[in-house]
Amino acid sequence: MELSRRRFLAAVGGSATVAALAMITPAGAANLRATRLRDEPDELDDANVQPAAKKLKILILGGTGFTGPHLVRRALKRGHSVTLFNRGRTEKRIGMLPDSVERLIGDRDPTKGEGLKALLDNREWDAVVDTSGQFPRHVKASCEAVQKTKLYLYVSSISAYALPLKPDSDEEAPLATLSDPNTEDMGRQMENYGGLKAACEKTAQAALPGRVAVVRPTFISGPGDPTDRFTYWPVRISQGGEVMVPGNPDDLVQFIDSRDLAAFYLTLCENATAGVFNGSGPNPKLSMGALANACKKTSKSDAKFSFVDEESLGLLGPAAGAFPIWVPPSGDYVGMGSTSFARSVKAGLRHRSPEQTIKDTLEWFPKELDRRRRVTKELMAEAEKAGTPAPKLADPEKLRAGPSRDDEARMLEAFKLQKAEPTKKPEEPAPKE
């Protein structure tokens, strides 16, 4: 089964890709706002976080999405001072970051509104973490505004690699390119996303030579996930019954807990470590079967797994392409399930166990559902009060990734019928007279 590029990029691109997809329509933008509104921060699970030996001034471009709040809270606990630069839209709604965080309002596009003016007032930061750079022009302007920083950390994506990507590829694998190097359009099928990320990396490296760290995250998981990509598996498996799982049990999958990713960003900043790093995990590598079993064991469910091989998936229709995290073991994307993260581990990346991420996700998700219900009501009420059309929002009761239970049941039935059909033997030639 050939994955569509749009579906795959939406799966692996992290919050940046989700934002890009949401910007396509006003309804999508409203849905993104609903995605990001949160009541309270998740407590740092690392109870033994110690103050850093040297306190830094850290600027985060963005910082209010999925991994950003984890980074903010960990940095504060380490004793650093934190400044956020963004448009102020999400921050006004979520009310989730500590008061000690400095907030600067502006726009990544220097031609819009006040642009980057707030960064140009003789300010200096020891480290800058760019979680929101989408276009090279914006990244170049940001780099020019923070010329004195010791480290500029650009958050890229595993999608920055050119396809096909071989298994066990490291950071030296070829990068995606753009047919139009000046484009600021993701493309109808998100076909420019990877190339734009790669171009942003090169732009930062050219603007601040020797002072840029690039991190290319894979699927990001754990509490706070606005996409439900990883969340689908622990939640669905916790519900028990027959669970359809794509591929074979030994197909490799990769994901990284957002808290581990945030801690890695901070480690690179504290050590002023430049270079390129794959933000991959878990460690050791994990198979789809092992992930499913870990979800079952952690949730104590009675789930029974029906693995549907890649060839059979291709016969089950479009819904079969909805499964998140899994990467087909053949085709252009196979390497996305096994990128090397040895360089990152050497630079300080540490991974918590998949079981811990699963457990924390299951504990967080019921509160997240309550938040989604509340936010949906608030957005509908706001539209009614303003006399504007009701926003088209995702059903707050449904997972935002993975097939629906109805689709899953239909596919399982079709798969069983498909396997039950007897193989027709070739007809024997008629005897010669």
N, C-alpha and C positions, 0 to 999 in steps of 0.2 A: 504494500500500500504506500503510495507516495503522499507524504504530508504536504499540505499547502504551505507555502512560505509564510503567508499571513498568520496561519494558525500556529506554526512553529515559533515564529518570532514573537508572537503575543505570549507564548509560553515561556520562552527563555530570556526575553529581554528585560525582565524585572519591571519595576515600577515605571521606569522611563518609557518602556514600550507601551505599557498600559495607558500612560498619560498621552502618548502620541496617538493611540487609537481613539481615546476619548475625545481628543480635540477635533475629530472628524466632523462631529455634529453637535449642535447645542444640547441635544438629549444626552449624548455621550459625556459632554462636559458636566452636566448636572449629575450624571451617575458617578463621575469621578469625584465630585464634591461629596457625594454621599458616602463614597468608599473611604475617603480620608478622614471623616469626622470621627474622633474618638473621645471618650469621656476621660479616661485616666491612663497614665503611662503604665506599662508593665514594669513591675519591680525588677531591678537588676538581679538576676539569679546568682551572679558571682558575688557572694556575700563577703569574700575575702579580698576584694579589690583594694589595693593599697595606694596611697598618694604617690604621685610621680616624683622622682628625684628633682626634676626641673620642671617648673610650671611654664606652660606655653600659652600664647595667644592664638586661638584657632578660629578661623573664619570658615563657615560652611555656606556654600552657595546652594540654596535649597534648604534641606534639613528637616522638613516637616512631613516627609513621606514615610515609607516603610522602615528602612534602615536608619535614616537620619535621626529620629528620636532616640534610638538605642545608642547611637554615637554620642549625641548630646549628653545624655545622662551619664554614660561611662566617662566621658571627658571631664564632666563636672566632679564626679566622684574621685577622679585622679587628681583633682585640684587645678585643672586648667580653666582659663576663662574662654567663653564661647560666644561668638557673634554669628548671627544668622543674617543672610542677605537673600531676600526673596520679595515677591510682590505683596506679601502680607495677607493674601486671600485665605489660604488654608489656616494660617496661624490664628486668624480672628475667630474661626469657627471651632477649632479643636480645643483650644484652651488647655493644652496638655504639657507644655514645656515649662520648666522652672522659671521663676521671676528673675533669677540671676543671669539669664541669657539675654544678651544685648540683641536688639532687633533693628536691622537696617532695611529700609524699604526702597525698592527700585525694580529695574527690569534687566534681564540678561541681554536684551537687545538694546544697544546704546542709542538707537534712533527712536526709542519709544519712551515717552514721558520723561522722567528724570534719569532714565537709563542707569548707568553705573556711578552717577555723581556721588552717591553716599560712600563709595569706596575710595574716592579721590581726595578726601580731606586730610592729607598727610597722615594717613593711617598705615600702620605696619602690623603684619601678622607673621608669626613663626611658621604657621602651616595653613594652607588653604585646601579644603576638601570640596571638590566640584561634583556634586551629586546630580546636577540638573542640566549640564551642558549637552545640547542636542545638535548644534550647528557650529562648524568651524569659525564662522565670523564672530559668534558670541563668545566662544572659548578664547579666541585671540584677543578680543577686547578685555575680557576678564583678566587674562594673563598680563596684559599691559597695565592694568589698574593695580596689580599687586606685585610689581616687579621686585620688591625687596624681600619677598617671602623666601624662606629656606627650602620649603617643599610645597609643590602644587600637586595634589593627588586628584587625578581624574578618574571618575568611576565610569568605566566603559561597559562592555558586555561580551559574553562568550560569542555573541553573534558577529563580533568584529572580524572573526576569522573567515577566510574565503572558503567556499564550498567546491568540491567535497572536502570534509575534514576527516583526516585519518584517526583511527583509535590511538589513544595515548599521546596525542599531540601536545607539545609544550608551547611555550610562549614565542618560539621562533617560527611557528607555522605561518604560512602566507596570510595576509589580511585581505579583507573584502575591498573592492574598489567601486568607484562611482562612474557611470557613463557620462554624467555631467558633474564635474568637480565643484561647480558653483551652486548646485541645487540646495534649496532649503525646503524640500518637499519629501516626506517619507515614502511617497508612492502609494498607489491604490492598494497594492498588496504588501505594503511595508517593505518593498524590495530594496529601498535605499537605507534602511535602518542600520544594517551592519556596516555598510560603506561609510555612512556619516559618522558612526562611532569611531571607526578606524581613522577617518580624516581628522576628527577632533583630537584623537591621541597625537597624531603627527603635528597638528597645529600647536598644541601645548608644548610638545618636546622641542619644537623649533623656537618658540617664544621664550622658553626658560630652559635652555640646554643644561643637562646635568642635574636639574632640580625637579624633575617630574617623576611621579610614581603613577603608573597605570594599573588599575585592577579590573579584571574582566570576570565579573560574577556569572555563575551559572544560575539554575533555578534557585531563588531565594525563598526560604521557608521559615516557619516558626510563628509565634504570636505576633499579631499585627499585620499578617499577610492580607492585603486588600484584594488579591486575585483569586484566592482559594485553589491555586494550582497544586501546591503541596497539600494543603488542608483537605482537599477532596479525599485523599486516601485514608488518613486516620478517621475522618468523620464517616465516610461511607463504610469502611470496614467495621467500625464500632457499631454500626446498625445491624450487623450480622446478616445471616442468610447467604444465598449464593451470590458471590461477587465476581463479576467479570473483570479479568485482568488482561491487558494487551500483551502480546508477545509470548516469550518463553520465560520460565522462572530464572534462568541464568543471564538474561539480558541486563547489562549494566545500566545503572541510573546514577545521576549526580544531582546533588542539591547542597545548599549550605545554609545553616541557621543564620538569620539576619544579625543576631547578637554576636556570633563568632565573626561575621564579616565586619561589623562595626568595631569590634575589638582589634581586628587586623588593621583596619584603617588607622586606628589610633596608634598602634604599635609602629606603623610606618612613619607616622607624623612625629612621634616621640624620638625615633631614631634617625629622622631625616633620611630615610632610605628611598633612593630613587631606583627606577627600574620598572619592568613589566611583570605582572603576576596574575596567574589564573586564580580567581576566587571560587575554587571548586571544593567539593567534599562529597560524601563524608569520608572519614579516614579511619579504617581502611575502606577501600571501594566496596560498593554494595550492589547487589543484584535486585531486580524487580521482585523476585520471589522472597528474598530476605526482607525487603521493605514491607511487603504484604504481611509476612509472618510477624514482623516486629509490631505492626499496627494491630494485628489480632491479639498478640500476647499482651501488649500494653493496655489495650482497651478491654481485654477479657471478654471478647465477643465469641459468638459461635459461627463466625464466618467460614464459608467453604469457597475455595477459589477455583474458578474455571478459567484457565489460561487459553487465550485464543491466539493462535499463531499469526504471524504477519500476513501470510498469504490469505488465510481465511478472513482476516479483518478487512482486506481489500474487497471482499464480496458482500460486506454487510452494510454498505452505504455510507453517507457522509457522517452519520452519528459516531461511526467507529473512529473518526479522527478527533474526537473530543477528549480523549483520555490525556490528562496532563502528566508531566514528569517523564513518562516513558519515551524512549527514543528508538525508532526502528533499527534493528541490528544490521540492516543493509541500506544502501543508498547514500546520499550526500551528507546526511546528518549523523551517521553512526558515531563519529568521533565526539559528538556532544555528550555522550554518556560515559566518556572515559578520559577526559583531558587530564594531563599531568599537573599536579599541584605541589610537586617536590620543591620547586623554587620558593613557593609561598610558605611552606612549612619551615624551610630554612630561614626565612625572613621573619618568622614569628607567628604564622597562622596556626591556631589551635582549634580543634573540632570537638564539640560535645557529641555524645552518642546520639544516633538516630532515635533511640528509645526516649531520650530526654526531650528531644524536639517534639516527638509525637505526643508524649505526656503533656507537655506544656501547651501544645496546640489544642489538645482536647479540653484542657481546663479553661483556656482562653475563649474558645469559639462560642459557647453559650452566651457569654457577655457580649461578644461581637454581634450575635444575632439580635440581642436586645437593642444594641446601639443602632443597628441598621433599621430596625422597625421604627425606633424613635426618630431617626433622621429622615426617613421616608415621610413620616407624618409631618415633620417640620417643613420640609421642602414643599410638600403639597399645600400646606397651610399658607406658606409664604407666597406661592404662586396665586392662590385664590385671593389673598388679601391684596396683591398687586394687580389683580385682574388680568394676569397673563395665563397662557395655556399651561395646563398641568404638565410638568416634566415627565418624560418617559423614563422611568427608573426601573432598575432590575428588581425582580421580586425579592424582598428581603428575607423570605423564608427558604429560598433556594440557593444552593451552592453556585458560585459564579464560574466554576470550571467543572469539567467532567460531564458525562452524559446524564440525562435525567433518569430517575428510576424506571420510568416507562420505557425509555429508549434502551436502557440496559436490559430490561426483561425481554423486549422484542428481539434485540440482537442475540441474546443467549438462546432464545427459542429458535431463531433462524440458524444459528451455528450448530445446534444439536440436530436439526433437520438436515442440514448440509452434510454433517458427518454420518448421518444415518442412511443416506442414499447409497445403495449398492453401486460399486464400480462396474460399469458395463464392460463386458469382455468383447474384444473385437470379433466381428463376425467371421466365421471360417469360410473360406472360398468354396463355392459350389463345386462338387466333383465334376471333372471333365467327362464328357460322354465319349 
